[in-house]
Amino acid sequence: MSTFTTGPDTDAAAVLDAYRRHVSRGRARLAAMTGSVVETASEGTSVWDAAGREYLDCGGYGVFLVGHRHPRVVAAVTDQIGRHPLATRLLLEPVAATAATALARVTPPGLDYVHFVTSGAEATETAVKLARAHGKRRLVSAVGGYHGKTTGALALTAKPFYQAPFHPLLPAEHVPYGDAAALETALSAGEPACVVIEPVQGEGGVVVPPAGYLGDVQRICADHGALFVLDEIQTGLGRLGTWWGATPEDVRPDVLLVGKNLSGGVIPVAAAVATRETYAPFDRDPFLHTSTFAGAPVAMAAAAAAVGVIDEEGLVARAAGLGESLLKLLHEALAPVLGDVVTEIRGRGLLIGVELADEHLAGELVLHLLEAGVLVNHSLNAHRVVRLTPPALLSAADLERLSRAFTAAAGALARTATRKGI
């Protein structure tokens, strides 16, 4: 892109001042530490700053599998805004029906009922409320899991740094991730529970469970009368190189949580998709759980288009192939520091984690990549892990750029490690 038209003031000092005064002083401090870069435009795999510099986006917290501003998603949203962006909530709204049908068509068989919301945390809250409607008030999740920051969803997280000031409204039990025996022990004692698990832990540091784990979780939940909620907010819709993290083991949870990629990278939208039996309380009473902006036509247009793009452009298979290439590239580029500075590289599809020896080295890697024009993310529940969630659109040139950036970062990290005696 060569033209940058922006409405707001994009001067870094002005933006920082506004953040300090009205948004977050902490966020302003963090931005100042990373160079006070102001992002103003995006397309495909790229983001541009106010000075016109291009960045390769391998972050975005897993939102941009179809890339930024995919033409088909933008066209659907633009058309909907031009006709009917928000609904009265009293009359039938056809775009919600279209989006629900599209999503149910690609979820595991039997997951047919869709409740749309506007964020992943709201999807989690929806599942918890459904469980309580079935009399399952006990919550069980995995250590290191992440399911949102609303106070209800926070109960499912085992005391991360950002939970400290808050007392969970709904106390939960936490079992080791990937340990099916520990889950069975927990469910054997006490009342029937609602179990919330990720197929791969994202914010937990891209933790991949042992083969067969999800199948064991499904069986154990069924044996003990627990409601099985699979959180695929970050992993679903192709991110792992399969439609769902549940796909390889042919798992069907009672509730599937969907988000991030459902937005098409354009409009925030998420969903809880349930079986007929699980959804029954919401089916009987449509006002039991509602939100003014949930299922807005403009968001539904984005969701329907996003599912269509992922399907028709073969992005699931592309994510699988690119993921293999990216893992190989990272092992080669980081080989000089692998085993000491970089302790492990792991992932599935286009959800990849690079674990460093300590969190300071992880922060340094993020900054080195930023200087090289590559955007990545840290992991909220695993500060030593740098996370890559790029679009399934990476070109050969993009991969070469990543190779150069990580090779240069490896050299810089090696020098830092020498100074620190690692």
C-alpha positions in Angstrom: 0.0 0.0 0.0 1.3 3.5 -0.8 -1.5 5.8 0.5 -2.3 6.2 4.2 -5.4 8.1 4.9 -6.3 8.3 8.6 -9.0 10.2 10.4 -7.5 10.5 13.9 -4.2 12.3 14.8 -1.5 9.7 14.3 1.4 11.6 15.8 3.0 9.2 18.4 3.3 11.9 21.1 -0.3 12.9 20.7 -1.6 9.3 20.8 0.6 8.5 23.8 -0.8 11.6 25.6 -4.4 10.6 24.9 -3.6 7.1 26.2 -2.2 8.4 29.4 -5.1 10.8 29.9 -8.0 8.6 28.9 -7.1 5.0 28.1 -4.3 3.4 30.2 -1.1 4.8 31.6 0.2 1.2 31.8 -0.5 0.7 28.1 1.2 4.0 27.3 4.3 2.9 29.2 4.4 -0.4 27.4 4.1 1.4 24.0 6.9 3.8 24.9 9.1 0.8 25.7 8.5 -0.6 22.3 9.1 2.5 20.3 5.7 4.2 20.4 4.7 2.7 17.0 1.3 3.8 15.8 -0.5 1.3 13.5 -2.7 2.9 10.9 -3.4 0.5 8.0 -3.4 -3.3 7.2 -4.0 -5.7 4.4 -3.3 -9.4 3.9 -0.3 -10.3 6.0 0.9 -6.7 6.5 0.4 -3.9 9.0 1.6 -0.3 8.4 2.6 2.3 10.9 2.0 6.1 10.7 5.4 6.5 9.0 4.6 4.1 6.3 6.8 1.2 7.5 5.4 -2.2 6.8 5.3 -5.0 9.4 4.7 -8.7 8.8 1.9 -9.7 11.2 2.6 -13.0 12.9 0.7 -11.9 16.0 -2.8 -10.5 16.4 -3.6 -13.0 19.1 -4.8 -15.5 16.6 -7.5 -13.3 14.9 -6.2 -13.0 11.4 -6.1 -16.5 9.8 -7.7 -15.1 6.7 -5.4 -12.0 6.8 -6.3 -8.4 7.4 -9.2 -6.9 5.4 -9.9 -9.9 3.3 -11.8 -8.5 0.3 -14.7 -10.9 0.7 -15.2 -10.3 4.4 -14.9 -6.5 3.9 -17.4 -6.6 1.0 -19.9 -8.5 3.1 -19.6 -6.2 6.0 -19.7 -3.0 3.9 -22.8 -4.3 2.1 -24.5 -5.0 5.4 -23.6 -1.6 6.9 -25.1 0.0 3.8 -28.4 -1.9 4.4 -29.0 -2.9 8.0 -26.0 -3.0 10.5 -27.9 -3.5 13.7 -31.2 -5.3 14.4 -34.3 -4.4 16.4 -34.0 -7.8 18.2 -37.8 -8.1 17.9 -38.1 -9.3 14.3 -36.4 -12.3 12.5 -33.0 -11.3 11.2 -31.8 -13.4 8.2 -28.1 -12.8 8.4 -27.9 -14.5 11.8 -29.7 -17.5 10.4 -27.2 -17.6 7.5 -24.2 -17.3 9.8 -25.5 -19.9 12.2 -26.1 -22.3 9.3 -22.6 -21.7 7.9 -20.9 -22.3 11.3 -23.0 -25.4 12.2 -22.1 -26.9 8.8 -18.4 -27.0 9.7 -18.6 -27.9 13.4 -18.4 -31.6 14.6 -21.6 -33.5 13.9 -24.3 -32.9 16.4 -23.2 -29.4 17.4 -26.1 -27.6 15.7 -27.3 -24.8 18.0 -25.4 -21.5 17.8 -25.5 -18.7 20.4 -23.6 -15.7 19.0 -21.8 -13.3 21.3 -19.2 -10.5 20.7 -16.1 -11.9 22.5 -14.5 -15.1 23.6 -14.9 -14.4 27.2 -18.7 -14.0 26.6 -18.7 -17.4 24.9 -17.1 -18.9 28.0 -19.7 -17.2 30.2 -22.4 -18.6 27.9 -21.1 -22.2 28.4 -20.9 -21.7 32.2 -24.5 -20.4 32.3 -25.7 -23.4 30.2 -24.0 -25.7 32.6 -25.7 -24.1 35.6 -29.0 -24.3 33.8 -28.4 -28.1 33.8 -27.6 -28.1 37.5 -23.8 -28.4 37.1 -22.5 -25.6 39.3 -19.0 -27.1 39.8 -16.3 -25.9 37.5 -13.2 -27.8 36.5 -10.4 -26.6 34.2 -6.7 -27.1 33.5 -3.7 -25.4 35.1 -2.4 -22.9 32.5 -5.6 -22.6 30.6 -7.0 -19.3 29.5 -10.7 -18.6 28.9 -11.1 -14.8 29.2 -10.8 -12.1 31.8 -14.4 -11.4 32.8 -14.8 -12.3 36.5 -16.7 -15.5 35.7 -14.3 -16.7 33.1 -11.4 -15.8 35.4 -12.5 -18.5 37.8 -11.4 -21.1 35.2 -7.9 -19.8 35.2 -5.5 -21.0 37.9 -4.4 -17.8 39.5 -2.6 -15.9 36.8 -0.9 -12.5 37.5 -3.9 -10.6 36.4 -6.4 -12.5 38.6 -4.7 -11.5 41.9 -7.0 -8.5 42.7 -10.2 -10.4 42.0 -12.0 -13.0 44.0 -13.6 -15.4 41.6 -17.3 -15.3 41.6 -17.5 -18.9 40.7 -14.6 -20.9 42.4 -13.2 -23.6 40.2 -10.9 -26.6 40.5 -7.8 -27.0 38.4 -6.2 -30.2 37.2 -2.8 -30.6 35.4 -3.3 -30.1 31.6 -2.8 -33.3 29.6 -3.3 -35.6 32.6 -6.5 -37.5 32.0 -6.0 -39.6 35.2 -6.0 -36.4 37.3 -9.2 -35.3 35.7 -10.9 -38.6 36.4 -9.8 -38.4 40.0 -11.2 -34.9 40.3 -14.6 -35.9 38.7 -14.9 -39.1 40.8 -15.4 -37.0 43.9 -18.1 -34.4 44.3 -21.1 -33.3 42.2 -21.3 -33.4 38.4 -19.2 -30.7 36.9 -18.7 -28.4 33.9 -15.2 -29.2 32.5 -13.6 -26.5 30.3 -10.5 -27.5 28.3 -8.5 -26.2 25.3 -7.2 -28.7 22.7 -3.9 -26.8 22.7 -3.2 -24.2 25.4 -2.5 -20.9 23.7 -2.0 -18.3 26.4 -0.5 -21.1 28.5 2.4 -21.2 26.2 1.3 -23.3 23.2 1.1 -26.5 25.3 0.3 -29.6 23.1 -1.3 -32.4 25.1 -0.5 -36.1 24.6 -2.2 -38.0 21.8 -5.6 -39.3 22.9 -6.0 -36.7 25.6 -9.2 -35.1 24.2 -10.8 -38.4 23.6 -10.0 -39.4 27.2 -11.5 -36.1 28.4 -14.7 -36.8 26.4 -15.0 -40.3 27.8 -14.3 -39.3 31.4 -16.9 -36.5 31.3 -19.5 -38.9 29.9 -18.7 -41.4 32.6 -19.1 -38.9 35.4 -22.0 -36.9 34.0 -19.9 -33.8 33.4 -20.6 -31.2 30.8 -17.7 -31.1 28.4 -16.8 -27.6 27.0 -14.0 -27.4 24.5 -12.6 -23.9 24.2 -11.6 -23.5 20.6 -11.7 -19.7 20.6 -8.0 -19.5 19.6 -7.5 -22.9 18.0 -10.7 -23.4 15.9 -11.6 -22.7 12.3 -8.3 -23.9 10.9 -5.7 -22.4 13.2 -4.2 -25.8 14.1 -4.2 -27.0 10.5 -7.4 -28.9 11.1 -10.9 -27.4 11.2 -10.9 -27.9 15.0 -8.5 -29.2 17.6 -11.2 -31.8 18.2 -10.9 -33.1 14.6 -7.9 -35.5 14.8 -9.5 -37.5 17.6 -13.1 -37.2 16.3 -14.2 -35.6 19.5 -17.5 -33.9 20.0 -17.9 -31.8 23.1 -21.2 -30.7 24.6 -20.3 -27.1 23.9 -17.7 -25.8 21.5 -16.4 -22.2 22.0 -15.6 -20.3 18.8 -14.1 -16.9 18.3 -11.1 -15.0 16.9 -11.0 -16.4 13.3 -14.8 -16.2 13.2 -14.4 -12.4 12.9 -12.7 -12.7 9.6 -10.3 -10.1 11.0 -12.9 -7.4 10.5 -15.8 -7.4 13.1 -15.6 -8.9 16.7 -17.8 -12.0 17.0 -17.7 -15.3 18.9 -20.1 -18.1 19.6 -21.0 -21.1 21.8 -22.1 -24.0 19.7 -24.0 -26.8 21.5 -25.8 -30.1 21.1 -29.6 -30.1 21.1 -29.7 -31.6 24.6 -27.2 -29.1 26.0 -28.8 -26.1 24.4 -32.3 -27.1 25.6 -32.6 -24.4 28.3 -31.9 -21.6 25.8 -34.1 -23.4 23.3 -37.1 -23.2 25.7 -36.5 -19.7 26.8 -34.9 -17.3 24.2 -34.6 -14.6 26.8 -32.6 -16.7 29.3 -29.3 -15.4 28.0 -29.2 -12.4 25.7 -27.1 -9.4 24.8 -28.2 -6.2 22.9 -25.3 -6.4 20.4 -24.8 -10.1 20.1 -25.7 -11.5 16.7 -25.7 -8.0 15.1 -26.2 -8.3 11.4 -22.9 -6.6 10.6 -21.1 -9.2 12.8 -23.1 -12.0 11.3 -22.1 -10.9 7.8 -18.4 -11.1 8.8 -18.9 -14.5 10.4 -20.6 -16.1 7.5 -18.1 -14.6 5.1 -15.2 -15.8 7.2 -16.4 -19.4 7.3 -16.9 -19.3 3.6 -13.4 -17.9 2.9 -11.7 -20.5 5.2 -13.6 -23.3 3.5 -13.5 -22.2 -0.2 -9.9 -21.0 -0.2 -8.5 -24.1 1.5 -7.0 -22.2 4.4 -7.2 -25.2 6.8 -4.9 -27.3 4.6 -2.8 -24.2 3.9 -2.4 -23.6 7.7 -1.2 -27.2 8.1 1.4 -26.9 5.3 2.6 -23.5 6.4 2.9 -24.6 10.0 5.3 -27.4 9.0 7.4 -25.0 7.0 7.4 -22.5 9.8 8.5 -25.0 12.4 11.3 -26.2 10.2 12.4 -22.6 9.5 12.4 -21.7 13.2 14.5 -24.7 14.1 17.0 -23.8 11.5 17.2 -20.1 12.3 17.3 -20.6 16.0 19.7 -23.6 15.9 22.7 -21.7 17.4 20.7 -20.9 20.6 18.4 -24.0 20.7 18.9 -26.0 23.9 20.1 -23.1 26.1 18.7 -19.7 25.3 15.7 -21.2 23.4 14.6 -24.2 25.3 11.9 -25.5 22.9 10.0 -24.7 19.7 6.6 -26.4 19.5 3.1 -26.1 18.0 0.4 -27.3 15.7 -0.5 -25.6 12.4 -0.1 -21.9 12.7 -0.1 -21.8 16.5 3.6 -21.9 17.4 5.5 -21.2 20.6 9.1 -20.4 21.1 10.1 -20.9 24.7 13.1 -19.0 26.1 15.2 -19.6 29.1 13.7 -16.7 31.0 11.0 -14.0 30.5 13.6 -11.3 29.9 15.0 -13.1 26.9 11.4 -13.6 25.6 10.9 -9.9 25.9 14.1 -9.3 24.1 13.1 -11.6 21.2 9.8 -9.7 20.8 11.7 -6.4 20.6 14.3 -7.8 18.1 11.6 -9.0 15.9 9.7 -5.7 16.1 12.9 -3.9 15.0 13.1 -6.3 12.0 9.5 -5.5 11.1 7.9 -8.7 12.5 5.0 -8.7 14.9 4.6 -11.6 17.4 2.8 -12.0 20.8 3.9 -12.9 24.3 1.8 -15.5 26.2 -0.2 -14.2 29.1 0.1 -17.4 31.3 3.6 -18.3 30.2 5.9 -15.3 30.1 8.8 -17.2 28.7 6.9 -18.2 25.5 6.8 -16.0 22.4 3.8 -17.0 20.3 3.3 -16.9 16.5 -0.2 -16.9 15.0 0.3 -15.7 11.4 -2.3 -15.6 8.6 -2.6 -18.7 6.4 -1.5 -16.5 3.6 2.3 -16.4 4.1 4.2 -16.3 0.9 7.6 -17.6 0.1 8.9 -14.0 0.5 7.2 -13.8 3.9 8.9 -17.0 5.0 12.3 -15.7 3.8 11.7 -12.5 5.7 10.9 -14.5 8.9 14.1 -16.6 8.4 16.3 -13.5 8.2 14.5 -11.9 11.2 14.9 -15.0 13.5 18.4 -15.6 12.3 19.4 -12.1 13.3 17.5 -12.4 16.6 19.4 -15.6 17.4 22.7 -13.8 17.1 21.5 -11.0 19.3 20.1 -13.5 21.9 23.4 -15.4 21.9 25.3 -12.2 22.7 22.9 -11.4 25.5 23.2 -14.9 26.9 27.0 -14.6 26.9 26.7 -11.5 28.9 24.3 -13.1 31.4 26.3 -16.3 31.6 23.5 -18.5 30.3 
